[in-house]
Amino acid sequence: MGAIAVHEFISLDGVFEDPSWTAEYGFDPEMGDDIGRITRASDAILLGRRTFEMFAPAWSQRSAQEDPGAPFFNDSPKGVVSGTLDDQTAESTWRNSRSLGAYDADRIREFADGYNGVYVSGSGSLVRSLLADGLVSSLHLFVYPLVRGTGARLFPEGSAPAKLRLRQHDAYDNGVLHVHYTAA
């Protein structure tokens, strides 16, 4: 199976929901470099439906001149995990997109088998399932220096225990920490 690398923006208390709160911290260029390294190791994208619906209008209209990440996001094959989205709608919404149907670990493995690396951004509910099924090869958490207090958490109460191994860490000038984990 191709490696699945997850990139997630979270608060100190693990909230990933509605990451608009990240805007006040700006986007440190070194963060962009690190995210670029993650995407360059991938040749496909896997998204949950809600993230797909947020990303499609934002990325599909960007050019490489506007954002160096645009070719990766627009040209890469994209699998969307959704029980309600069909292939025709996925493709007409954002080129090179297809629906993988509702979450099914075997279907995700089959999708990932076709690629060297699969990139996942956001898609918190999907990521929770991928983690529970042991499908995440690399977990890149960009931890913002605030406590949200409420909101959906990446590791909610009742999550299965898991041990991780720290592979890399970076601190950016905007106060954000990047911690890269793999399974222990």
C-alpha positions in Angstrom: 0.0 0.0 0.0 1.2 3.5 -0.8 2.1 5.6 2.3 -0.7 7.8 3.6 0.6 11.1 5.0 -1.8 13.2 7.0 -1.4 17.0 7.5 -3.7 18.5 10.1 -3.9 21.9 11.7 -4.9 21.6 15.4 -5.1 23.6 18.6 -3.2 22.7 21.7 -6.3 20.8 22.9 -6.6 18.9 19.7 -9.4 20.8 18.0 -9.3 20.6 14.2 -12.8 21.8 13.5 -13.3 24.9 11.3 -9.6 25.9 11.2 -10.4 29.5 10.3 -8.9 30.3 13.7 -5.5 29.7 12.2 -5.6 32.8 10.1 -4.6 35.2 12.9 -1.2 33.4 13.1 -0.4 34.0 9.5 1.3 31.4 7.3 5.1 31.1 8.0 7.0 30.4 4.8 8.8 27.5 6.6 5.4 25.9 7.1 4.9 26.1 3.4 8.2 24.5 2.8 7.3 21.6 5.2 3.9 21.1 3.6 5.6 21.2 0.2 7.8 18.3 1.3 4.8 16.3 2.3 3.0 16.9 -0.9 6.1 16.2 -3.1 6.3 12.7 -1.5 2.7 12.1 -2.7 1.2 11.5 -6.0 -2.5 11.3 -5.0 -4.9 13.1 -2.6 -7.5 11.6 -0.3 -10.2 13.8 1.2 -13.4 13.6 3.1 -16.4 15.1 1.5 -16.6 18.3 3.6 -12.9 19.1 3.0 -13.3 18.3 -0.7 -16.2 20.8 -0.8 -14.0 23.5 0.8 -10.9 22.7 -1.2 -12.4 22.4 -4.6 -13.5 26.0 -5.1 -10.4 27.4 -3.4 -7.8 25.3 -5.3 -9.4 24.7 -8.7 -9.2 28.3 -9.7 -5.5 28.8 -8.6 -2.6 28.8 -10.9 1.0 27.9 -10.3 1.8 31.6 -10.5 -0.6 32.4 -7.7 0.4 29.4 -5.5 3.2 26.9 -6.1 1.0 24.1 -4.6 -1.7 24.6 -7.2 -0.4 22.0 -9.8 -0.2 19.3 -7.1 -3.8 20.0 -5.9 -5.3 20.4 -9.3 -3.4 17.8 -11.3 -3.2 14.9 -8.8 -5.8 12.2 -8.7 -8.2 12.8 -5.9 -10.2 10.2 -4.0 -13.2 11.5 -2.0 -14.6 9.4 0.8 -18.3 10.1 0.8 -21.5 8.1 0.9 -23.4 10.9 -1.0 -21.0 12.1 -3.7 -20.9 10.4 -7.0 -18.1 10.2 -9.5 -19.7 12.6 -12.0 -20.3 15.3 -9.4 -16.8 14.8 -8.0 -15.1 15.2 -11.4 -17.3 18.1 -12.5 -16.5 19.9 -9.2 -12.7 19.4 -9.4 -10.9 17.7 -12.2 -9.2 14.3 -11.5 -11.6 13.6 -8.6 -13.6 10.5 -8.0 -15.8 9.2 -5.2 -14.7 6.2 -3.2 -18.0 5.8 -1.6 -18.6 5.7 2.1 -15.6 4.9 4.3 -14.3 1.4 3.8 -10.8 0.5 5.0 -10.3 -2.0 2.2 -11.4 0.5 -0.5 -8.9 3.0 1.0 -6.1 0.4 0.8 -7.1 -0.3 -2.8 -6.9 3.4 -3.6 -3.6 3.8 -1.9 -2.1 0.7 -3.6 -2.3 2.6 -6.9 0.1 5.3 -5.7 3.5 5.8 -4.1 2.1 8.3 -1.6 -1.3 9.6 -0.7 -1.7 13.1 0.9 -4.6 13.8 3.3 -5.3 17.4 4.6 -8.0 18.3 7.0 -10.7 15.7 6.7 -10.7 15.1 10.5 -13.5 12.5 10.5 -11.7 10.6 7.8 -8.4 10.9 9.6 -9.9 9.5 12.8 -11.0 6.4 10.9 -7.7 6.0 9.1 -5.9 6.2 12.4 -8.2 3.7 14.0 -7.6 1.2 11.1 -3.9 1.7 11.2 -3.7 3.2 7.7 -1.8 6.4 8.5 2.0 6.1 7.7 2.9 9.7 8.7 1.0 12.1 10.9 2.0 15.7 10.5 0.4 17.9 13.2 0.7 21.7 12.9 -0.1 22.7 16.5 -1.3 26.2 17.1 -0.6 28.0 20.4 -4.2 28.3 21.6 -6.7 26.3 23.5 -10.1 26.3 21.7 -12.0 24.7 24.6 -14.8 23.4 22.3 -14.9 21.8 18.9 -14.3 18.4 17.3 -11.0 17.0 18.4 -8.7 14.7 16.4 -8.4 12.4 19.4 -11.8 12.5 21.1 -12.7 10.9 24.4 -12.8 7.1 23.9 -10.1 7.0 21.1 -8.2 3.8 21.0 -4.8 4.1 22.7 -1.9 4.4 20.3 1.9 4.9 20.6 3.6 7.1 18.2 7.2 7.8 17.4 8.4 11.4 16.9 10.3 11.7 13.6 10.7 15.4 13.3 9.7 18.7 15.0 9.9 22.3 14.0 9.0 25.6 15.7 8.0 28.5 13.4 8.2 32.2 14.1 4.4 32.4 14.3 4.3 30.1 17.3 3.1 27.0 15.5 4.8 23.7 16.1 5.1 21.0 13.4 5.4 17.5 14.9 5.8 14.5 12.6 4.9 11.1 14.0 4.9 7.6 12.7 3.6 4.4 14.4 5.9 3.3 17.2 
